[in-house]
Amino acid sequence: MIGTSTRTLRAVAFVTYKEWAAYRSHMLLSLIVGPVFFLAQVFIWKAVYAGRESIAGFSLQAMLSYFGAASVINYLIMDFADWNLQMLIQTGRFLTFALRPLSHRFFALSQKVGHRTLGFLFEFIPVWLIFAFVFRIPLVPAQPLWAVLSIGLGFLMMFYVDYSIGTIAFWLTRTDGIRSLFHLFRDVLAGSFIPLAFFPDVIQKVLFFLPFQFITYVPVRVFIGSYTLAGITLSLPQVVGVQAAAVVVMWGVSGMLFRLGIRRYTGVGA
């Protein structure tokens, strides 16, 4: 069973890689957007830190390292599962997957593996080099093994959270507005725009129990080498363990939502 699943994942990932490789020039935009966004952060935070040594436990260099790490990690975990699932349901093409002896969720995850493999080559590596040699931000994880594990779990958490949002299409068919609003909240609550340690203590306590921190904030903090939120400080093995447990919970939630949604599927658009 495991061998069959592995072969299926590799086959779907390879086909997805080849398909998107034909449009890899689209990814070149990331070589501009990522560094430009980071450059804006440099100007903003240098102004904020004027006359200050530390804010919320971050020095200026630590803050720039945080955003640099967040930028490159985003290239590894980026996801489109919610859009893809909504598109299939809206057009009726999901019916072909409903009839296959293969979980669509597993198929979608395999697609993401192929897509992000391409992203690793054409987005992550070039931007990492830009950060290292142009901005002089040494994006080297404090403990590589734990960083790789945490980024891998962030990859899965992003997928399961987005896939869960995609299942709303079983009830509403069109979810463009909801997805756009969700993406904004997801990125804010994941720590993509500002470290979660900057939020008030009461909000930090809430964020600690939500899945979003495990998408970006935790992988970035593990990458940097320390973790703290809501007054809770965990070692890298501890926080990665909590992250793994959260991924398992989200895997179960996404599966439950899919099973509930498939009962309502009527093949609309087919």
N, C-alpha and C positions, 0 to 999 in steps of 0.2 A: 504493500500500500504506500509506504513512504517512498519507495523507489519510483513508483508510478507518478506520485505527486511531484517528485523532484524532476522527473523527465518532462512532465507537463509544464511545470514552472519554467524550466529552461527553454522549452520549445516556444511557449507564448512570449517569454521575455525576448528571445532572439528575433522572433517575427516583429514584435513591437519596436525593437531596436532598429531593425532594417527599415521598417516603415517610416519611423521618425527621422532616420538618418537622411532620407531624401529631402527633409525640410530643415536640416541642421543649421542652415543659414539664419533661420528665425532665432536660433539661440544666440547668435552674435549680438543681438540687442542686449543680452544679459551682461556682456562684456562692457557695456556702457552704463546701463542702469545701476548695477551693483556698486561699482566704484564711485559713480556720481552721487548716489545716495549716501555712501560712506563719507565722501568728501563734505557733503552738507552736514553730516553729523560732526565731523571734525571742527568745522567753523562754529556750529552751535555750542558744542560742549566746551570748546576753548573759551567762548564768551561766558558760559555759565560758571566755569571754574576760575574765572579771573579773580585773583586774590584768595583763592581757597585751595587747600591741600587735598581735601576729601569731602565727598558728598555721599551719604547713605552707605558709607564703608567703601566707596570706590574712589581711587585716585584717578586723575585724568587719563593716565596710561592704561589703567585697568578698564576704564570706561571704553576707551577706543579699542582695546583688545576684545571687550565684550561684543561691541557692534561688528568688529571685523569677523570674529568667530561666528556670530549670528548670521552674517551675510553669506559666508561660504557654506555653513551648515544648511542654510535654506536651500541651496542648490542640490543638496543630497536628499532632502526630505520632501521637497515640493510635490504637490499632489493635485490630481484632477478627477478623483473618483466620484465626487458628488456631481460634477458637470456631466461626466460620462454616463452615470446611471440615470440621471434625469433625461438626458438626450435619448437614451435607449427606450425608456418608458414612454416619453412623449411621442416618439415616432412609431412606436409599436414594434421596434426591432428587438426589444427585450424578449418578445415571445420566442424567438429562436433560441435564446439562452435558457428560458424556462423549460424548454423541451430537451435540453442537453443533459447528459449524465455527468455534469460538472458544475460545481458551485460557481455562480457568477462572482461572488466575492473573492474566491481564490483566483479566478481568471483575471479579475481587475487588479489584484495584488501582483500577479505575475506581469501584467502590463506595466505596472508602475516600476517593477524591478528593471525591465528593459528600458523604459523611458529614462529613468534616473541613471542607469549605466551610461547612456549616451550623454546625459547631463554632467556626469562626473568627468567625462573626457573633454567636452566642449564648453562647459561652464565652470565647474569647480576648479579644475587645474589651472586654466588661464587666469581666473580671477584671484586664486590663491597666489599665483606668481606676481600679479599686479600689486596685491597687498604687501607681499614680502619685499619686492624690489622697488616699487614706486612710493608706497606709503610708509615703508619701513616698519610694518607691523608684523612681528614674528609669530605667525599663527601656527605654533607648535604645541600640541596638547601636553599638559603637565604630566599626565599618565596615559599614554597612548591606548593601552588595552581597555581601560575603563571608558575612555572617550569614544572609542569605536563601538563598544557595547551600548553606550548611552545614545549615540547617534543612530545606531540600528534600531533601538527601541523607539526613538523619536520618529523614525521613518515609519514604523508600524503604527504608532499612536496617531500620527497625522492621517494615515490611511483609514484607520478604523473610525476616527472622529468624522472625517469627511464622508466616508461611506454611509455613516449613520444619518448625516444630513441629507445625503442623496436619496435615502429611502423615503423621505417626505414626499417625493414625487409619486409614490404609490397612492397617496391620498389627494394631492393637489395637482398632479401632472406637471404644471409649470411652477418652478421654484426659484426663478432667477432673482427676484427681489429678496427672498428669504436667504438665499445662498450668499448674495452680496453683503447683506447685513451681518450674516454669520461670520463671513470671512474677516470683516472688520473687527468684530468682537473677539474672534479666535486669535487674531494676530496681536491685539492689544493685551489680552489676558494670557497669551503665551510668552510675552516678554520680547516680542520682535521689535517694538517701537521704543520701549523703555524697560529697564530691568524691573522686575516685580518688586524688588526691595524698595522701590521708590513710592509704592502705594502705601496708604495709611495702614496701620497695624491690623485693624479690624478687617479690612479688605484682603490683606495678605493671608489672614487666617482662613478666609473663605477660599481663596485661590489655591491654598495648599491642598484642599480636598477636591478640587476640580481637575479634569484631565489635561487642561490646556498647558499648564506649566511643563508637562512632560514632553511637549512637542519641541519647544525651543529653549525655554529658560533652563531646564535641567541639563540638556546636552551642552549648552554653552557654559554653565557653571562647572560641569564635570570637565569640560575641555580646559577651562581656566585652572581648575584644580581645587575648588572649594565650593561648598553649597551652604546657603543659609536663606531662610524665608520664614516670616512670621515669628522670628525669634528662635526658630528651630535650626540647629546646625547639625548636619549629618556628614559622616565620612563618605568618600566616593563609593565604596562597596554598599553602604547602607542606602544611599539615595538611588543608586542604580537598581538595587533590589526592590525598593518601593516603586520605582518606575516600571520594572518588569511586572509587578503585581497589578499596577494600574493598567498596563497594556492588556493583560489577561482579562481584567474586568471589562475594558472597552471592547475587546474581541467578543465577549459574551453579549454585551449590549447591542452591538451592531448586528450580531446574528439574530437576536430576539426581534429587533426592529424589522429586519429583512423577512423573517417568518411571518410576522404580523402583516407586513405590507403585501407579501405575495398572495395572501388570502383575498386581498382587495383588488388584485390585478385583473383587469378585464380585457387586456389586449388593445387598449385604446390606441388609435392611429394605425393599427395593423391592416 
